[in-house]
Amino acid sequence: MSKPRPKIFARGVDKMTRAEWLELRRKGIGGSDAAAIAGLNPWRGPLSVYLSKIGASPETDTNEAMEWGIELEDVIARKFSQRKGFPIKRCNMILQHPEHDFMLANIDRYTKDPDEEAWGVLEIKNVGEYRAEDWADGAIPEYYQVQGMHYMAVTGAQYVWFAPLIGGNRLQPVKLLRSERGIRSLIKIEREFWKLVESRTPPPLDDSEEASKVLKAIYPQSKSTTVFIDSELVEQLRIARERRAEAEREVRGLENKIKELMGEAEAAIVPGNPKPVITWKGSTAHVLDVDAIKAAEPELCMKYMRETSMRRFLVK
């Protein structure tokens, strides 16, 4: 029995403005949202996705890495097709799961693997050298595996080919096969999350740095009010801070021992490994002397002074 075909949620993605595309993304859960909702995205968490879906947080502007990724997409796709001998075709549509309307997919390309009966999904990634190890020995980072499972759930595809260009000069294609068990689990997670969006119920906070940034954005100002909190929670924070201070002292002590052994050397090696495991190199930096400028040109400083708000978190 063939699987139901995905529905078409929107056409003409290639002709949309970024603002139009982002507005459509708020209508459901996309592939790049899936890993964050599942708690597997190193840079983004469920709270951030929730706020973007209810329109309570500004969308992140494209940075240079994202812009290069867009520019290189055609080049990487063409090279993948040449190297593997697989045909590829664009999908200028946002697709929707045939049963679960909250699941959307804006895939990069379709591709046809001759070892498979039907067309599958091609996902193109422009990967910096610092993330190369994530793809070593044919591995696929977990957060991209979740993205691939999401796309297979929506499209009904049996496989996803990833085409990561590593460090701008190494194409390392790798294939992810469909897992019905994984897809069922992902659908359950996404369904529960979308219920939170529909009921305007924020997901619980996690321990990520991203969650801290979200809290700062939600509560930028303070009011002259007082709330009661559990004393046990405060004690847990005190203990955690003490452990952090002890760990920081231990790290600093070990660093100092190694620096003393290195002296004026800028690199250190260990037996059996000719490559440096630690470097301590000198450099010269040009730093703006703000205090000197304030003293010499106070009026000029006032002219370019801007007011900013912040909240300081203290445990007394």
Phi, psi and omega per residue, in radians:
M1 nan 2.193 -3.108
S2 -1.288 2.615 3.140
K3 -1.331 2.578 3.093
P4 -1.039 2.451 3.130
R5 -1.316 2.592 3.106
P6 -1.162 2.668 3.057
K7 -1.484 2.756 3.084
I8 -1.670 2.024 -3.107
F9 -1.517 -0.665 3.136
A10 -2.742 2.536 3.108
R11 -1.897 2.930 3.013
G12 1.175 0.672 -3.138
V13 -1.018 -0.631 -3.097
D14 -1.172 -0.287 -3.131
K15 -1.809 -0.031 -3.121
M16 -1.363 2.638 2.938
T17 -1.344 2.844 3.118
R18 -1.066 -0.671 -3.136
A19 -1.091 -0.733 3.123
E20 -1.143 -0.728 3.138
W21 -1.120 -0.748 3.137
L22 -1.132 -0.656 3.122
E23 -1.104 -0.709 3.099
L24 -1.167 -0.611 -3.141
R25 -1.088 -0.481 3.138
R26 -1.216 -0.234 -3.070
K27 -1.413 -0.107 -3.129
G28 -2.998 -2.994 -3.100
I29 -1.746 2.158 3.127
G30 -1.720 3.056 -3.109
G31 -1.072 -0.676 -3.134
S32 -1.284 -0.267 3.085
D33 -1.449 -0.487 -2.927
A34 -1.021 -0.844 -3.101
A35 -1.152 -0.624 3.118
A36 -1.135 -0.736 3.117
I37 -1.112 -0.649 -3.138
A38 -1.389 -0.035 3.132
G39 1.350 0.419 -3.072
L40 -2.017 0.096 3.101
N41 -1.630 2.124 -3.087
P42 -1.160 -0.328 -3.012
W43 -1.953 -0.168 -2.997
R44 -2.577 2.536 -3.127
G45 -2.181 3.123 -3.105
P46 -1.031 -0.647 -3.104
L47 -1.105 -0.719 3.123
S48 -1.103 -0.746 3.112
V49 -1.113 -0.771 3.135
Y50 -0.998 -0.834 -3.108
L51 -1.111 -0.650 3.123
S52 -1.194 -0.606 -3.111
K53 -1.251 -0.542 3.128
I54 -1.629 0.076 3.098
G55 1.280 0.451 -3.077
A56 -1.756 0.060 3.103
S57 -2.458 2.490 3.125
P58 -1.207 2.474 3.089
E59 -1.228 2.503 -3.134
T60 -1.205 2.312 3.080
D61 -1.173 2.722 3.082
T62 -1.211 2.362 3.061
N63 -1.747 3.138 -3.059
E64 -1.120 -0.667 3.128
A65 -1.081 -0.730 3.118
M66 -1.144 -0.694 -3.140
E67 -1.116 -0.716 3.104
W68 -1.172 -0.621 3.086
G69 -1.044 -0.732 3.111
I70 -1.151 -0.765 -3.126
E71 -1.097 -0.641 -3.048
L72 -1.540 -0.105 -3.040
E73 -0.992 -0.851 -3.138
D74 -1.090 -0.718 -3.112
V75 -1.109 -0.810 -3.116
I76 -1.147 -0.738 3.137
A77 -1.079 -0.774 -3.139
R78 -1.111 -0.729 -3.141
K79 -1.167 -0.674 3.079
F80 -1.036 -0.814 -3.118
S81 -1.090 -0.719 3.125
Q82 -1.149 -0.757 -3.065
R83 -1.249 -0.734 -3.083
K84 -1.541 -0.364 -3.080
G85 1.339 0.347 -3.132
F86 -1.679 2.407 2.994
P87 -1.233 2.636 3.081
I88 -2.330 2.705 3.056
K89 -2.607 2.601 -3.121
R90 -1.303 2.795 3.013
C91 -2.322 1.568 -3.085
N92 -1.495 0.812 -3.136
M93 -2.420 2.702 2.917
I94 -1.691 2.111 -3.086
L95 -1.656 2.756 -3.097
Q96 -2.304 2.449 3.132
H97 -1.027 2.416 -3.101
P98 -1.114 -0.387 -3.130
E99 -2.043 -0.689 -3.070
H100 -1.801 1.676 -3.002
D101 -1.083 -0.386 -3.110
F102 -1.334 -0.153 -3.108
M103 -1.700 2.014 -3.121
L104 -2.041 2.791 3.131
A105 -2.579 2.218 3.026
N106 -2.075 1.439 -2.996
I107 -1.389 2.757 -3.141
D108 -1.248 -0.919 -3.098
R109 -2.692 2.843 2.834
Y110 -1.712 2.655 3.036
T111 -2.513 2.726 -3.118
K112 -2.065 1.838 3.053
D113 -1.405 2.157 -3.111
P114 -1.105 -0.313 3.103
D115 -1.424 -0.089 -3.109
E116 -2.041 2.745 -3.078
E117 -1.323 -0.589 -3.021
A118 -2.252 3.042 3.098
W119 -1.180 2.589 3.078
G120 -2.160 -2.958 -3.074
V121 -1.791 2.482 3.021
L122 -2.023 2.140 3.092
E123 -1.973 2.226 -3.047
I124 -1.823 2.281 -3.103
K125 -2.269 2.294 3.021
N126 -1.768 1.818 -2.938
V127 -1.860 2.228 3.072
G128 -1.207 2.746 -3.120
E129 -1.042 -0.545 -3.102
Y130 -1.200 -0.263 3.079
R131 -1.850 0.203 -3.067
A132 -1.043 -0.667 -3.096
E133 -1.097 -0.467 3.125
D134 -1.080 -0.423 -3.092
W135 -1.900 0.162 -3.068
A136 -1.129 2.507 3.059
D137 0.977 0.671 3.073
G138 1.354 0.241 3.137
A139 -1.340 2.717 3.017
I140 -2.149 2.160 3.126
P141 -0.920 2.501 -3.044
E142 -1.009 -0.670 -3.100
Y143 -1.178 -0.495 3.065
Y144 -1.407 -0.497 3.031
Q145 -1.061 -0.726 3.123
V146 -1.128 -0.737 3.088
Q147 -1.029 -0.770 3.123
G148 -1.084 -0.739 3.115
M149 -1.103 -0.665 3.101
H150 -1.071 -0.796 -3.135
Y151 -1.142 -0.669 3.102
M152 -1.176 -0.616 3.093
A153 -1.093 -0.783 -3.087
V154 -1.250 -0.806 -3.011
T155 -1.509 -0.359 -3.046
G156 1.449 0.088 -3.129
A157 -1.132 2.692 -3.141
Q158 -1.682 -0.153 -3.101
Y159 -2.763 2.761 3.018
V160 -2.274 2.212 2.965
W161 -1.638 2.222 3.013
F162 -1.723 2.378 3.108
A163 -2.131 1.423 3.124
P164 -1.476 2.217 2.996
L165 -1.622 1.939 -3.033
I166 -1.580 2.152 3.051
G167 1.070 0.331 3.101
G168 1.392 0.015 -3.074
N169 -2.565 0.125 3.129
R170 -2.368 2.007 3.089
L171 -1.642 2.137 -3.063
Q172 -2.201 1.301 -3.115
P173 -1.069 2.472 3.129
V174 -2.583 2.531 -2.988
K175 -1.896 2.394 3.065
L176 -2.030 2.197 -3.134
L177 -1.643 2.691 -3.119
R178 -1.137 2.444 3.046
S179 -2.238 1.919 -3.112
E180 -1.092 -0.651 3.124
R181 -1.133 -0.766 3.127
G182 -1.133 -0.668 -3.138
I183 -1.181 -0.731 3.099
R184 -1.047 -0.754 3.129
S185 -1.107 -0.744 -3.127
L186 -1.152 -0.730 3.121
I187 -1.057 -0.713 3.126
K188 -1.085 -0.773 3.129
I189 -1.102 -0.785 -3.105
E190 -1.199 -0.654 3.111
R191 -1.068 -0.808 3.130
E192 -1.104 -0.668 3.123
F193 -1.150 -0.749 -3.100
W194 -1.154 -0.510 3.041
K195 -1.079 -0.640 3.095
L196 -1.138 -0.722 3.123
V197 -1.098 -0.808 -3.099
E198 -1.144 -0.585 -3.133
S199 -1.624 0.031 -3.106
R200 0.957 0.811 3.104
T201 -1.948 1.923 -3.096
P202 -1.104 2.476 3.048
P203 -1.202 2.772 -3.141
P204 -1.114 2.592 3.106
L205 -1.208 2.636 3.052
D206 -2.015 -2.964 -3.061
D207 -1.740 0.363 -3.088
S208 -1.444 2.716 3.043
E209 -1.110 -0.574 3.126
E210 -1.081 -0.670 3.112
A211 -1.123 -0.639 3.094
S212 -1.101 -0.712 3.122
K213 -1.143 -0.678 3.130
V214 -1.107 -0.748 3.127
L215 -1.072 -0.693 3.098
K216 -1.095 -0.650 -3.135
A217 -1.243 -0.626 -3.117
I218 -1.292 -0.709 -3.066
Y219 -2.117 1.206 -3.094
P220 -1.270 -0.428 -3.077
Q221 -2.052 2.724 3.078
S222 -1.946 2.755 3.073
K223 -2.116 2.720 -3.101
S224 -1.364 1.118 3.107
T225 -2.280 2.906 -3.125
T226 -2.287 2.466 3.080
V227 -2.158 2.742 3.046
F228 -1.632 2.369 3.035
I229 -2.268 2.810 -3.097
D230 -1.179 2.239 3.135
S231 -1.103 -0.503 3.127
E232 -1.128 -0.636 3.121
L233 -1.130 -0.708 3.107
V234 -1.133 -0.702 -3.138
E235 -1.158 -0.678 3.087
Q236 -1.055 -0.694 3.124
L237 -1.148 -0.738 3.126
R238 -1.045 -0.805 -3.111
I239 -1.111 -0.766 3.140
A240 -1.089 -0.702 3.120
R241 -1.162 -0.636 3.090
E242 -1.129 -0.717 3.114
R243 -1.119 -0.699 3.123
R244 -1.113 -0.721 3.138
A245 -1.117 -0.704 3.110
E246 -1.119 -0.742 3.129
A247 -1.125 -0.694 3.123
E248 -1.128 -0.682 3.093
R249 -1.132 -0.715 3.137
E250 -1.118 -0.767 3.119
V251 -1.080 -0.786 -3.127
R252 -1.097 -0.700 3.132
G253 -1.120 -0.758 3.118
L254 -1.157 -0.701 3.096
E255 -1.062 -0.748 -3.133
N256 -1.110 -0.685 3.108
K257 -1.075 -0.775 -3.119
I258 -1.187 -0.707 3.111
K259 -1.073 -0.678 3.123
E260 -1.123 -0.710 3.116
L261 -1.181 -0.604 -3.119
M262 -1.300 -0.611 -3.111
G263 1.046 -2.088 -3.137
E264 -1.589 -0.047 3.129
A265 -1.200 2.521 -3.123
E266 -1.739 -0.057 3.119
A267 -2.523 2.658 3.110
A268 -2.341 2.430 3.098
I269 -2.109 2.905 3.086
V270 -2.115 2.746 -3.131
P271 -0.965 2.371 3.098
G272 1.507 -0.041 3.139
N273 -2.392 1.875 -3.079
P274 -1.286 -0.242 -3.128
K275 -1.482 2.493 3.114
P276 -1.044 2.343 3.059
V277 -1.721 -0.336 3.100
I278 -2.477 2.409 3.023
T279 -2.174 2.600 3.105
W280 -2.491 1.387 -3.016
K281 -1.716 2.543 3.067
G282 -1.443 2.690 3.094
S283 -2.707 2.844 3.116
T284 -2.037 2.281 -3.141
A285 -2.144 2.546 3.066
H286 -1.779 1.951 -3.061
V287 -1.960 2.354 3.114
L288 -1.265 2.163 3.135
D289 -1.475 1.554 -3.052
V290 -1.114 -0.723 -3.122
D291 -1.083 -0.698 3.132
A292 -1.149 -0.689 3.115
I293 -1.140 -0.722 3.122
K294 -1.064 -0.698 -3.123
A295 -1.243 -0.672 -3.064
A296 -1.467 -0.616 -3.070
E297 -2.324 1.160 -3.088
P298 -1.078 -0.665 -3.118
E299 -1.192 -0.682 3.105
L300 -1.115 -0.689 3.119
C301 -1.109 -0.740 3.134
M302 -1.105 -0.610 -3.137
K303 -1.076 -0.641 -3.087
Y304 -1.816 0.223 3.095
M305 -1.321 2.390 3.058
R306 -2.228 2.575 -3.107
E307 -1.529 2.390 3.096
T308 -2.372 2.672 -3.128
S309 -1.942 2.577 3.108
M310 -2.684 2.812 3.085
R311 -2.203 2.251 -3.112
R312 -1.730 2.172 -3.103
F313 -1.667 1.969 -3.103
L314 -2.116 2.438 3.014
V315 -1.887 1.965 -3.043
K316 -1.674 nan nan
